Amino acid sequence: MTAPVSRFGCYAGYSEPAHTEFHRESRYLATRDGTKLAVDIYRPMEGGKPVATPLPVIFSYARYWRATENPDGSITTALGVLPPGANSAPIDTGIAMTNVPNLVRHGYVYVRATSRGAGASYGTRESDMTGLEARDGHDVVEWIARQPWSDGKVGMRGASYPGMAQHLTASAAPPHLVAVFPGVAPFDEYDSSWAGTGILRKYGLSWLAREAQKDEVLEGVAGSSVNPLRPNVQRVARVDADVDGGMRAAAYRERQTATGTDPLRYFTLQSPESARMLDALREAAGGIGIPGMIELLYSSRALGELLGEHPGLADRLRSFHYYRDASPMLAAAQPVGPNTLSNLMPAINRSRIATYNWGGWFDFAAQDTTLWHVNNRNQKKLTMGPWTHGPNEPDNPREASQLPLLAIEELRWFDYWLKGIENGVMDDPPVHYAVMDEPQRWTWESAPDWPPEDTTPVSFYLDAAGNGLSTTRPEVAGRSPYRVDYHVTMGESTRYHDSIGMGPMRYEDLNGHAERSLVFETAPFERDRVVVGHPVVELFVTSSEGDIEVNAYLQEVDERGEPFYLTDGIIRSSHRKLGHPPYDKMGLPWLDGSRAAVESTPPLTDTAPSVLKFTMYPTAARFQRGHRLRIVITGADAHSNLTIPYDPPPEITVWTGSDAASRIVLPMRGTAANM
């Protein structure tokens, strides 16, 4: 008999997949204020019936549809397709992007709920990620614990929005929530949506438009493939009692006729300034509707045409800022708003709920995932892999590796915390991370905490002489000018686009991008060097305009000159003042972003350099012998950032050497010797 084994990525002999079929029940559940949420219950079957013995429960909660009703009457669920009229079916272990089938096969009940104002749930949404969603999550957990099919122990799983919903629910401390497994969840939404520096990331607009269409509060956006109230299309699944679809239709009518369902409120609630910006655009565009507004903000061409038709509009738009501290959602009635999820940490730490954070180096929330871990004081684990936001690239080994590993780690985690199986999962090192040796090859390593302690900050100095990059600080001062190109782009398949379903991530023309940018490169490395952690960029710049955007990209270039994208960072010069974060940011630069900080920051000049210091997303990579390190600098990214252009484009000058030594600081194994 083979001895049981349980270690990171390997689990056998402790828990067996005993079930091959599932049973689905769907119903409405009333929260404490009477709002009815649509809930699905999936139970493993035994002998043709749902298992009668109470079992531990895994709960997922999000604004997304919990199940889909197809035109032929079948229902697509997280465990498989139910034929028309059926409430049970074989568990489909081949479903992509989820490990729910594996958990149900191992003897867990799975519950999926849709948050208020979305899908078939009733209620309205003032915004996403509010205190109401925390309260609703609490109510569903406690309802689950009272059901006869539940043994009273509840865990939560899911990534992205379901990951954030876990942190929200944990902050409400439901007594029966034992452990959570959140993936790729933003920690500070101001940093995620506004780049931490008042620059709107465009990909969020596409996400808002898509979800607003599915919730039936937005019409007329090109490319819509779903409409819950039209025949012959996919619709959100009805609950069992809703035989004729009348309850589902009533839920949609409620949100359609309510105030506060404008999808752009997600941004306007963060700052009155963003609402004023939208008003200015509506005025110039002649009363444009919400779909047209989203298209205008997303399309550089459409915005450029509007600015050309209205002299002075660009100056007006540039005067608007998105302040970190200006959100009306900070009011006592709504303590958790779009940019304040980090404020949940004190309540989460009081909850004593065990947390396993799961993230990827190429996710838009890579830094956020590490921050959730670092600021958590409860029992915790962290895994950072070589993948993006979700495993949507089955032909890519990096992406394909995620689901099997996630299945093992989720099962180990919940077996220990919910079933009491002594499998030693908490005896493992708390942190596991992948070091990328090549684009499709990596090595797993572990550490007692994040960031690992076995690194040294190494400065790579930019040198205007030959646009070099080395660990030697240039003695001679130099300047590298760059005329901003507003059309330069990393493409429409970046880590950001991937994160909202517009992937897969592909950076297809990095050399073409570099030709239109300011580039600094090292000489070939004489030996392998390993970077693990959070790169920090420090640039001394002057500019012909007072408020500019600076993007910086870190790449590895092989012997053939082929680059590999690793990470990036961004800053808006008017938001460059550093402050003290209200949470542990591991000593990294934190851009204040408050109204007072921005208003007291002087504009850039074309004579005396100012310092722009900012953090890149974390990474872990091995720069091989003979490869080079490249930093690419631009003043725009046409498909990722909403940038209001100057006419003519400004000239940015990066200063190097002497007392204005621009650099990138990398956390590296060992020292800077023999670079």
C-alpha positions as CSV (number, residue, x, y, z in Angstrom):
1,M,0.0,0.0,0.0
2,T,1.4,3.4,-1.0
3,A,1.9,5.8,1.9
4,P,-0.2,9.0,1.8
5,V,1.6,12.1,0.5
6,S,0.7,15.7,1.0
7,R,3.0,18.5,-0.1
8,F,2.7,21.5,-2.4
9,G,1.4,20.3,-5.7
10,C,1.1,16.7,-4.6
11,Y,-1.8,15.1,-2.7
12,A,-2.8,11.4,-2.5
13,G,-4.1,9.0,0.0
14,Y,-6.0,11.5,2.2
15,S,-9.2,12.2,0.2
16,E,-10.8,10.2,-2.5
17,P,-13.2,11.2,-5.3
18,A,-16.2,9.1,-4.3
19,H,-19.0,10.8,-6.3
20,T,-19.7,10.9,-10.1
21,E,-23.1,12.7,-10.2
22,F,-24.5,16.0,-8.9
23,H,-27.9,17.3,-8.0
24,R,-28.9,20.9,-8.4
25,E,-31.5,22.9,-6.5
26,S,-32.1,26.6,-7.3
27,R,-34.0,29.0,-5.1
28,Y,-34.3,32.6,-3.8
29,L,-32.9,33.4,-0.4
30,A,-34.0,36.6,1.4
31,T,-31.2,38.6,3.1
32,R,-31.9,40.5,6.3
33,D,-33.4,43.5,4.4
34,G,-35.6,41.3,2.3
35,T,-33.7,41.4,-0.9
36,K,-34.0,38.1,-2.7
37,L,-30.7,36.6,-4.0
38,A,-30.7,33.8,-6.6
39,V,-28.8,30.8,-5.1
40,D,-27.8,27.4,-6.6
41,I,-27.1,24.3,-4.3
42,Y,-25.1,21.5,-5.9
43,R,-24.9,18.2,-3.9
44,P,-23.0,15.1,-4.7
45,M,-25.2,12.0,-5.3
46,E,-25.1,8.5,-4.0
47,G,-27.3,5.7,-5.2
48,G,-29.2,8.1,-7.4
49,K,-30.1,10.5,-4.6
50,P,-28.3,13.5,-3.1
51,V,-26.0,12.4,-0.2
52,A,-28.1,12.5,3.0
53,T,-25.2,12.9,5.4
54,P,-24.5,16.6,6.2
55,L,-21.3,17.7,4.4
56,P,-19.0,20.8,4.5
57,V,-19.9,23.5,2.0
58,I,-17.9,25.5,-0.5
59,F,-19.6,28.8,-1.3
60,S,-18.9,31.2,-4.3
61,Y,-20.5,34.6,-4.5
62,A,-20.3,37.3,-7.2
63,R,-22.2,39.6,-9.5
64,Y,-21.7,37.1,-12.3
65,W,-24.3,34.6,-13.5
66,R,-24.4,31.5,-11.3
67,A,-25.7,29.3,-14.3
68,T,-26.8,29.9,-17.9
69,E,-30.0,28.9,-19.6
70,N,-29.5,27.9,-23.2
71,P,-32.0,28.3,-26.0
72,D,-32.7,24.5,-26.0
73,G,-33.7,24.6,-22.3
74,S,-30.5,23.0,-21.0
75,I,-28.6,24.6,-18.1
76,T,-24.9,25.1,-18.2
77,T,-23.5,25.0,-14.6
78,A,-20.1,24.9,-13.0
79,L,-20.3,21.1,-12.8
80,G,-21.7,20.2,-16.2
81,V,-24.7,20.7,-18.5
82,L,-28.2,19.7,-17.2
83,P,-30.5,18.5,-20.0
84,P,-33.9,20.3,-20.3
85,G,-36.0,19.6,-17.3
86,A,-33.3,17.7,-15.4
87,N,-31.9,18.5,-12.0
88,S,-29.1,16.0,-12.0
89,A,-26.3,14.9,-14.3
90,P,-22.8,13.4,-14.3
91,I,-20.1,15.6,-12.9
92,D,-18.0,16.9,-15.9
93,T,-14.4,16.9,-14.8
94,G,-13.3,18.4,-18.1
95,I,-14.9,21.8,-17.5
96,A,-12.3,24.5,-18.1
97,M,-11.4,27.3,-15.6
98,T,-12.9,25.8,-12.5
99,N,-12.1,23.1,-9.9
100,V,-15.7,22.9,-8.5
101,P,-16.3,19.4,-10.1
102,N,-13.2,18.1,-8.2
103,L,-14.5,19.4,-4.9
104,V,-18.0,18.0,-5.3
105,R,-16.5,14.6,-6.3
106,H,-14.6,14.7,-3.0
107,G,-17.7,15.1,-0.9
108,Y,-18.4,18.8,-0.7
109,V,-21.6,20.7,-1.3
110,Y,-21.2,23.7,-3.6
111,V,-23.3,26.8,-3.3
112,R,-23.3,29.6,-5.8
113,A,-25.1,32.9,-5.3
114,T,-25.4,36.1,-7.4
115,S,-25.1,39.4,-5.6
116,R,-27.9,41.8,-5.5
117,G,-28.8,43.8,-8.6
118,A,-27.2,41.2,-11.0
119,G,-28.2,38.1,-12.8
120,A,-31.6,36.8,-11.5
121,S,-31.1,38.4,-8.1
122,Y,-33.3,41.2,-7.0
123,G,-32.2,44.6,-5.7
124,T,-30.1,47.3,-7.2
125,R,-26.4,48.2,-7.3
126,E,-25.1,51.5,-6.1
127,S,-21.6,50.2,-7.1
128,D,-19.5,47.1,-6.9
129,M,-17.8,45.9,-3.7
130,T,-19.9,47.7,-1.1
131,G,-20.7,47.1,2.6
132,L,-24.1,45.7,1.5
133,E,-22.3,42.9,-0.4
134,A,-20.3,42.1,2.8
135,R,-23.5,41.9,4.8
136,D,-25.3,39.8,2.1
137,G,-22.3,37.3,2.1
138,H,-22.6,37.0,5.8
139,D,-26.3,36.2,5.6
140,V,-25.8,33.5,2.9
141,V,-23.0,31.8,4.9
142,E,-25.2,31.6,8.0
143,W,-28.2,30.4,6.0
144,I,-26.0,27.6,4.6
145,A,-24.9,26.6,8.1
146,R,-28.5,26.0,9.1
147,Q,-29.4,23.7,6.2
148,P,-29.8,19.9,6.8
149,W,-27.3,19.1,4.0
150,S,-24.6,21.3,5.7
151,D,-22.4,20.2,8.6
152,G,-22.0,23.8,9.6
153,K,-18.5,24.3,8.2
154,V,-18.3,26.7,5.3
155,G,-15.4,27.7,3.0
156,M,-15.3,30.1,0.1
157,R,-13.5,29.9,-3.2
158,G,-13.3,31.9,-6.5
159,A,-11.1,34.3,-8.3
160,S,-11.4,38.0,-9.3
161,Y,-14.8,39.4,-8.3
162,P,-15.5,36.2,-6.3
163,G,-12.1,36.6,-4.7
164,M,-13.0,40.2,-3.6
165,A,-16.4,38.9,-2.4
166,Q,-14.6,36.5,-0.1
167,H,-12.6,39.3,1.5
168,L,-15.8,41.3,1.9
169,T,-17.6,38.4,3.5
170,A,-14.7,37.6,5.8
171,S,-14.7,41.2,7.0
172,A,-18.3,40.6,8.2
173,A,-17.1,37.6,10.2
174,P,-19.9,35.1,9.7
175,P,-19.4,32.6,12.6
176,H,-19.5,29.5,10.3
177,L,-17.0,30.7,7.7
178,V,-13.9,28.8,8.5
179,A,-11.5,29.3,5.6
180,V,-11.4,31.1,2.2
181,F,-9.3,30.6,-1.0
182,P,-9.4,34.0,-2.9
183,G,-7.6,34.4,-6.2
184,V,-6.4,37.4,-8.1
185,A,-8.4,39.9,-6.0
186,P,-7.7,43.7,-6.0
187,F,-6.6,45.1,-2.6
188,D,-6.6,48.8,-3.4
189,E,-9.0,49.5,-6.2
190,Y,-7.7,53.0,-6.7
191,D,-4.4,51.5,-7.6
192,S,-6.0,48.9,-9.8
193,S,-8.5,51.0,-11.8
194,W,-6.7,54.4,-11.6
195,A,-3.1,53.0,-11.6
196,G,-2.6,54.5,-8.2
197,T,-1.9,57.8,-9.9
198,G,-5.1,59.2,-11.3
199,I,-4.8,57.5,-14.8
200,L,-7.9,55.6,-15.9
201,R,-7.2,52.1,-17.1
202,K,-9.4,51.6,-20.1
203,Y,-10.0,47.9,-19.7
204,G,-12.3,48.5,-16.8
205,L,-14.7,50.3,-19.2
206,S,-15.1,47.2,-21.3
207,W,-15.8,45.1,-18.2
208,L,-18.5,47.6,-17.0
209,A,-20.2,47.6,-20.4
210,R,-20.3,43.8,-20.6
211,E,-21.7,43.3,-17.2
212,A,-24.2,46.1,-17.6
213,Q,-25.5,44.5,-20.7
214,K,-25.9,41.2,-18.9
215,D,-27.7,42.9,-16.1
216,E,-30.0,44.6,-18.7
217,V,-29.1,48.2,-17.7
218,L,-27.2,49.1,-20.8
219,E,-28.2,48.7,-24.4
220,G,-26.5,49.6,-27.7
221,V,-22.9,48.6,-27.2
222,A,-21.4,46.9,-30.2
223,G,-20.7,43.2,-29.8
224,S,-23.3,42.3,-27.3
225,S,-23.9,38.5,-27.4
226,V,-26.3,38.2,-24.4
227,N,-29.6,39.6,-23.5
228,P,-31.6,38.0,-20.6
229,L,-35.0,39.0,-21.9
230,R,-34.8,38.1,-25.6
231,P,-35.7,34.7,-27.0
232,N,-33.2,32.4,-28.7
233,V,-30.2,33.6,-26.8
234,Q,-28.4,32.6,-23.6
235,R,-30.0,33.9,-20.4
236,V,-29.3,33.7,-16.8
237,A,-30.8,30.6,-15.3
238,R,-34.2,30.9,-13.5
239,V,-34.6,29.5,-10.0
240,D,-36.7,26.3,-9.8
241,A,-39.9,28.0,-8.7
242,D,-39.7,30.5,-11.6
243,V,-41.4,28.3,-14.1
244,D,-42.5,31.0,-16.6
245,G,-39.5,33.3,-16.1
246,G,-41.7,36.0,-14.5
247,M,-39.6,36.3,-11.3
248,R,-36.4,36.7,-13.4
249,A,-38.1,39.4,-15.5
250,A,-39.3,41.2,-12.3
251,A,-35.7,41.3,-11.0
252,Y,-34.6,42.9,-14.3
253,R,-37.4,45.4,-14.3
254,E,-36.6,46.4,-10.7
255,R,-33.0,47.5,-11.7
256,Q,-34.1,49.0,-15.0
257,T,-36.5,51.4,-13.3
258,A,-34.3,52.2,-10.3
259,T,-32.0,55.2,-10.0
260,G,-28.3,54.6,-9.5
261,T,-27.8,51.8,-12.1
262,D,-25.6,53.9,-14.4
263,P,-22.6,51.5,-14.9
264,L,-20.3,54.5,-15.0
265,R,-21.1,55.2,-11.3
266,Y,-18.3,52.7,-10.6
267,F,-16.0,55.5,-11.5
268,T,-18.0,58.6,-10.7
269,L,-18.5,57.4,-7.1
270,Q,-14.8,57.3,-6.6
271,S,-14.4,61.1,-7.3
272,P,-16.7,64.0,-8.1
273,E,-14.0,65.0,-10.5
274,S,-14.6,62.0,-12.7
275,A,-18.3,62.9,-12.9
276,R,-17.3,66.4,-14.0
277,M,-15.1,65.0,-16.7
278,L,-18.0,62.9,-18.0
279,D,-20.3,66.0,-18.0
280,A,-17.7,67.9,-20.0
281,L,-17.5,65.1,-22.6
282,R,-21.3,64.9,-22.8
283,E,-21.5,68.6,-23.3
284,A,-18.9,68.5,-26.1
285,A,-20.4,65.4,-27.7
286,G,-24.0,66.7,-27.7
287,G,-25.6,64.7,-25.0
288,I,-24.0,61.4,-25.8
289,G,-25.5,58.3,-24.0
290,I,-23.7,55.8,-21.8
291,P,-22.8,53.4,-24.6
292,G,-21.4,56.2,-26.7
293,M,-19.5,57.6,-23.6
294,I,-17.9,54.2,-23.0
295,E,-16.9,54.0,-26.7
296,L,-15.6,57.6,-26.6
297,L,-13.4,56.9,-23.5
298,Y,-12.1,53.6,-24.9
299,S,-11.3,54.8,-28.4
300,S,-8.3,57.1,-28.8
301,R,-9.4,57.9,-32.4
302,A,-12.9,59.0,-31.3
303,L,-11.6,61.0,-28.4
304,G,-9.0,62.6,-30.6
305,E,-11.6,63.7,-33.1
306,L,-13.7,65.2,-30.4
307,L,-10.8,67.2,-29.0
308,G,-10.0,68.4,-32.5
309,E,-13.5,69.8,-32.8
310,H,-13.5,71.5,-29.5
311,P,-10.4,73.7,-28.8
312,G,-9.8,74.0,-25.1
313,L,-11.6,70.7,-24.2
314,A,-8.2,68.9,-23.7
315,D,-7.0,71.6,-21.2
316,R,-10.3,71.3,-19.4
317,L,-10.1,67.5,-19.2
318,R,-6.5,67.5,-18.0
319,S,-7.6,69.7,-15.1
320,F,-9.7,66.9,-13.7
321,H,-8.0,64.5,-11.2
322,Y,-9.1,61.3,-9.6
323,Y,-8.2,61.6,-6.0
324,R,-7.6,58.7,-3.6
325,D,-9.5,60.4,-0.8
326,A,-12.5,62.0,-2.6
327,S,-14.8,59.0,-2.8
328,P,-18.4,59.6,-1.5
329,M,-18.4,55.8,-0.8
330,L,-16.2,56.6,2.3
331,A,-19.4,57.8,4.0
332,A,-20.3,55.9,7.2
333,A,-23.3,54.4,5.5
334,Q,-21.1,52.7,2.9
335,P,-17.7,52.1,4.6
336,V,-16.5,49.8,1.8
337,G,-16.4,51.5,-1.6
338,P,-14.7,51.0,-5.0
339,N,-11.3,52.2,-3.8
340,T,-11.3,51.1,-0.2
341,L,-11.1,47.3,0.0
342,S,-7.8,47.6,1.8
343,N,-9.8,49.1,4.7
344,L,-11.2,45.6,5.3
345,M,-8.0,44.3,6.8
346,P,-8.6,45.2,10.5
347,A,-12.0,43.4,10.4
348,I,-10.6,40.5,8.5
349,N,-7.8,40.1,11.0
350,R,-10.3,40.1,13.8
351,S,-12.4,37.3,12.1
352,R,-9.6,34.7,12.5
353,I,-10.6,33.2,9.1
354,A,-7.8,31.2,7.5
355,T,-6.9,32.6,4.0
356,Y,-5.0,31.1,1.1
357,N,-4.3,33.9,-1.5
358,W,-3.7,32.8,-5.1
359,G,-2.1,35.0,-7.7
360,G,-0.1,35.2,-11.0
361,W,2.8,37.3,-12.1
362,F,1.0,38.4,-15.2
363,D,-2.3,39.3,-13.5
364,F,-3.4,43.0,-13.2
365,A,-3.7,42.3,-9.4
366,A,-0.3,40.7,-8.9
367,Q,0.8,43.3,-6.3
368,D,-2.7,43.3,-4.7
369,T,-2.4,39.5,-4.1
370,T,0.9,39.9,-2.2
371,L,-0.6,42.8,-0.2
372,W,-3.6,40.7,0.9
373,H,-1.1,38.2,2.2
374,V,1.3,40.6,3.9
375,N,-1.4,42.4,5.7
376,N,-3.2,39.3,6.9
377,R,-2.5,38.3,10.5
378,N,-4.5,35.1,10.5
379,Q,-3.5,31.6,9.4
380,K,-2.4,32.1,5.8
381,K,-0.7,30.9,2.6
382,L,0.3,32.5,-0.7
383,T,1.0,31.1,-4.1
384,M,2.2,33.2,-7.0
385,G,2.4,31.4,-10.4
386,P,3.6,32.2,-13.9
387,W,0.1,32.8,-15.2
388,T,-2.4,35.6,-15.9
389,H,-5.7,36.5,-14.3
390,G,-7.4,33.2,-15.4
391,P,-6.4,30.0,-17.3
392,N,-7.9,31.1,-20.6
393,E,-4.9,30.0,-22.7
394,P,-5.0,26.2,-22.9
395,D,-2.3,26.1,-25.6
396,N,0.1,28.0,-23.2
397,P,2.0,25.7,-20.7
398,R,2.1,28.6,-18.2
399,E,-1.7,28.8,-18.2
400,A,-2.4,25.1,-18.5
401,S,-0.3,24.4,-15.4
402,Q,-2.6,26.4,-13.2
403,L,-5.8,24.3,-12.9
404,P,-4.2,21.0,-11.9
405,L,-2.1,22.7,-9.2
406,L,-5.1,24.8,-8.0
407,A,-7.2,21.6,-7.8
408,I,-4.6,20.0,-5.5
409,E,-4.1,23.1,-3.3
410,E,-7.8,23.8,-2.9
411,L,-8.5,20.3,-1.9
412,R,-5.6,20.1,0.6
413,W,-6.8,23.5,2.1
414,F,-10.4,22.6,2.5
415,D,-9.8,19.0,3.6
416,Y,-7.7,20.4,6.4
417,W,-9.9,23.3,7.5
418,L,-13.4,21.9,6.8
419,K,-13.0,18.1,7.2
420,G,-10.3,18.2,9.8
421,I,-8.0,15.9,7.8
422,E,-4.5,16.2,9.2
423,N,-2.7,16.4,5.9
424,G,0.1,18.8,7.0
425,V,-0.9,21.6,4.6
426,M,-0.1,24.2,7.3
427,D,3.3,22.6,7.9
428,D,4.4,23.6,4.4
429,P,6.3,26.9,3.9
430,P,3.7,29.6,3.8
431,V,4.7,31.1,0.4
432,H,5.3,29.3,-2.9
433,Y,6.3,31.2,-6.1
434,A,7.4,30.4,-9.6
435,V,10.7,31.7,-10.9
436,M,10.4,32.0,-14.7
437,D,13.6,30.5,-16.2
438,E,12.2,31.0,-19.7
439,P,8.9,32.1,-21.2
440,Q,7.5,28.6,-20.9
441,R,9.7,27.1,-18.2
442,W,9.8,27.9,-14.5
443,T,11.0,26.6,-11.2
444,W,8.9,26.5,-8.0
445,E,10.5,27.9,-4.8
446,S,9.2,28.6,-1.3
447,A,9.8,31.1,1.4
448,P,8.6,31.7,5.0
449,D,7.1,35.1,4.0
450,W,6.8,37.7,1.3
451,P,8.9,39.2,0.0
452,P,11.7,36.6,0.4
453,E,14.5,37.7,2.6
454,D,17.3,36.3,0.3
455,T,17.4,39.2,-2.0
456,T,19.4,42.4,-2.2
457,P,18.2,45.7,-3.8
458,V,20.5,46.3,-6.9
459,S,20.4,49.6,-8.7
460,F,20.6,49.6,-12.5
461,Y,21.5,53.1,-13.6
462,L,20.3,54.6,-16.9
463,D,23.0,56.1,-19.0
464,A,22.3,58.6,-21.8
465,A,25.6,57.6,-23.3
466,G,24.5,54.8,-25.6
467,N,21.2,54.4,-23.7
468,G,23.0,51.8,-21.5
469,L,21.9,50.3,-18.2
470,S,24.4,49.0,-15.6
471,T,25.1,48.7,-11.9
472,T,27.7,51.5,-12.3
473,R,26.5,55.0,-11.6
474,P,27.5,57.2,-14.5
475,E,29.9,59.9,-13.4
476,V,29.0,62.2,-16.3
477,A,25.6,63.7,-16.4
478,G,23.5,63.0,-19.4
479,R,20.0,63.6,-20.9
480,S,17.8,61.4,-23.1
481,P,15.0,63.3,-24.8
482,Y,11.8,61.6,-26.0
483,R,9.0,63.1,-27.9
484,V,5.7,61.5,-26.7
485,D,4.0,59.3,-29.2
486,Y,0.3,59.0,-28.3
487,H,-0.2,56.1,-30.7
488,V,2.4,53.9,-29.1
489,T,0.7,50.8,-27.6
490,M,1.5,47.4,-26.0
491,G,-1.6,46.2,-27.9
492,E,-5.1,45.0,-27.1
493,S,-4.1,41.8,-25.4
494,T,-2.1,42.9,-22.4
495,R,-2.3,41.6,-18.8
496,Y,-5.0,44.2,-18.2
497,H,-7.2,43.1,-21.1
498,D,-6.7,39.5,-20.2
499,S,-8.0,40.3,-16.7
500,I,-11.5,41.1,-17.9
501,G,-11.8,38.4,-20.5
502,M,-10.3,40.2,-23.5
503,G,-7.3,37.9,-23.6
504,P,-5.4,35.8,-24.0
505,M,-2.4,37.9,-23.0
506,R,0.0,38.4,-26.0
507,Y,2.7,41.0,-26.3
508,E,3.3,40.4,-30.0
509,D,5.5,43.3,-31.2
510,L,7.7,44.3,-28.3
511,N,10.6,45.3,-30.6
512,G,8.2,47.5,-32.7
513,H,7.0,49.1,-29.5
514,A,10.6,49.7,-28.4
515,E,11.4,51.5,-31.7
516,R,8.8,54.1,-30.8
517,S,9.9,54.5,-27.2
518,L,12.9,55.4,-25.1
519,V,15.0,52.3,-24.4
520,F,17.9,51.5,-22.0
521,E,19.6,48.1,-22.1
522,T,22.3,46.3,-20.2
523,A,25.2,44.4,-21.7
524,P,24.7,40.6,-21.9
525,F,24.9,39.1,-18.4
526,E,28.0,37.2,-17.6
527,R,26.1,34.7,-15.4
528,D,22.5,33.9,-14.5
529,R,20.8,36.5,-12.2
530,V,17.5,36.1,-10.4
531,V,15.0,38.8,-9.6
532,V,12.3,38.1,-7.0
533,G,10.1,40.8,-5.7
534,H,8.9,44.4,-6.5
535,P,11.0,46.5,-8.9
536,V,11.1,50.2,-8.1
537,V,11.7,52.9,-10.8
538,E,13.2,56.3,-10.0
539,L,13.4,58.7,-12.9
540,F,14.7,62.3,-12.9
541,V,12.7,64.1,-15.6
542,T,12.0,67.4,-17.2
543,S,9.2,68.1,-19.6
544,S,7.9,70.8,-21.9
545,E,4.5,70.3,-20.3
546,G,3.7,70.4,-16.6
547,D,1.7,67.2,-16.2
548,I,2.6,64.0,-18.0
549,E,2.2,60.3,-17.9
550,V,5.2,58.0,-17.8
551,N,5.0,54.2,-18.5
552,A,7.9,51.9,-17.8
553,Y,8.2,48.3,-18.9
554,L,10.8,45.7,-17.8
555,Q,11.8,43.0,-20.3
556,E,14.4,40.3,-20.8
557,V,16.0,40.1,-24.2
558,D,17.6,36.9,-25.4
559,E,20.7,36.3,-27.6
560,R,18.6,36.6,-30.8
561,G,17.2,40.0,-29.7
562,E,13.8,38.5,-28.8
563,P,12.2,40.3,-25.8
564,F,10.1,38.8,-23.1
565,Y,7.7,41.1,-21.2
566,L,8.0,40.7,-17.4
567,T,6.3,43.6,-15.7
568,D,5.5,47.4,-15.9
569,G,4.6,50.4,-13.8
570,I,3.1,53.8,-14.4
571,I,2.9,57.3,-12.9
572,R,1.3,60.7,-13.6
573,S,3.7,63.5,-12.6
574,S,1.0,65.6,-10.9
575,H,0.4,62.6,-8.5
576,R,4.1,62.0,-7.8
577,K,4.1,63.0,-4.1
578,L,4.8,60.1,-1.9
579,G,2.9,59.4,1.3
580,H,2.4,56.9,4.1
581,P,0.0,54.0,3.2
582,P,-2.7,53.0,5.7
583,Y,-1.5,49.4,5.4
584,D,1.8,47.5,5.1
585,K,3.2,48.1,1.6
586,M,6.5,46.4,2.4
587,G,8.4,49.7,2.3
588,L,7.6,50.3,-1.3
589,P,6.8,53.8,-2.7
590,W,3.1,54.7,-2.2
591,L,1.8,57.6,-4.2
592,D,-0.4,59.7,-2.0
593,G,-3.0,60.6,-4.6
594,S,-5.0,62.8,-2.2
595,R,-6.4,66.2,-3.3
596,A,-4.1,68.0,-0.9
597,A,-1.0,66.2,-2.2
598,V,-1.9,66.7,-5.9
599,E,-2.8,70.3,-5.5
600,S,0.4,71.1,-3.6
601,T,2.7,69.3,-6.2
602,P,4.3,71.8,-8.6
603,P,4.2,71.1,-12.4
604,L,7.2,69.8,-14.1
605,T,9.5,72.2,-15.8
606,D,11.9,72.0,-18.8
607,T,14.9,73.1,-16.7
608,A,15.1,71.5,-13.3
609,P,14.5,67.7,-13.0
610,S,11.8,66.3,-10.7
611,V,11.8,62.8,-9.3
612,L,9.2,60.3,-10.4
613,K,9.4,57.2,-8.1
614,F,7.0,54.3,-8.5
615,T,6.6,50.5,-8.1
616,M,6.3,47.9,-10.8
617,Y,4.2,44.8,-10.5
618,P,6.1,42.1,-8.7
619,T,7.9,39.4,-10.6
620,A,10.2,36.4,-10.3
621,A,12.5,35.7,-13.2
622,R,15.9,34.3,-14.0
623,F,17.9,36.4,-16.4
624,Q,20.1,33.8,-18.2
625,R,23.7,34.2,-19.0
626,G,24.0,36.1,-22.3
627,H,20.6,37.7,-21.9
628,R,20.1,41.5,-21.4
629,L,17.7,43.5,-19.2
630,R,15.7,46.2,-21.0
631,I,13.7,49.1,-19.6
632,V,11.3,50.8,-22.1
633,I,9.8,54.2,-21.3
634,T,6.8,55.9,-23.0
635,G,4.5,58.8,-22.4
636,A,1.3,56.9,-23.3
637,D,-0.3,53.5,-23.9
638,A,-3.1,53.9,-26.4
639,H,-5.0,50.7,-25.6
640,S,-4.5,50.6,-21.9
641,N,-4.7,54.2,-20.5
642,L,-7.0,57.1,-20.9
643,T,-4.5,59.9,-21.8
644,I,-5.6,63.4,-22.7
645,P,-3.1,64.4,-25.4
646,Y,-1.2,67.7,-25.8
647,D,-0.9,69.3,-29.2
648,P,1.9,69.2,-30.0
649,P,3.0,66.2,-28.0
650,P,5.5,67.1,-25.2
651,E,9.1,66.3,-25.1
652,I,10.2,64.4,-22.0
653,T,13.8,64.3,-21.0
654,V,15.2,61.6,-18.7
655,W,18.3,62.8,-16.8
656,T,21.1,60.3,-16.0
657,G,24.3,60.2,-14.0
658,S,25.8,62.6,-11.5
659,D,23.2,64.1,-9.1
660,A,20.2,63.1,-11.2
661,A,20.9,59.4,-11.6
662,S,17.8,57.7,-13.0
663,R,17.6,54.0,-12.1
664,I,15.6,50.9,-11.6
665,V,16.1,49.0,-8.4
666,L,15.7,45.3,-8.7
667,P,15.5,42.8,-5.7
668,M,18.1,40.2,-6.8
669,R,19.7,37.1,-5.4
670,G,23.2,37.8,-4.2
671,T,25.0,41.1,-4.9
672,A,25.7,43.3,-7.9
673,A,29.2,41.8,-8.4
674,N,30.1,40.4,-11.8
675,M,27.1,41.9,-13.6
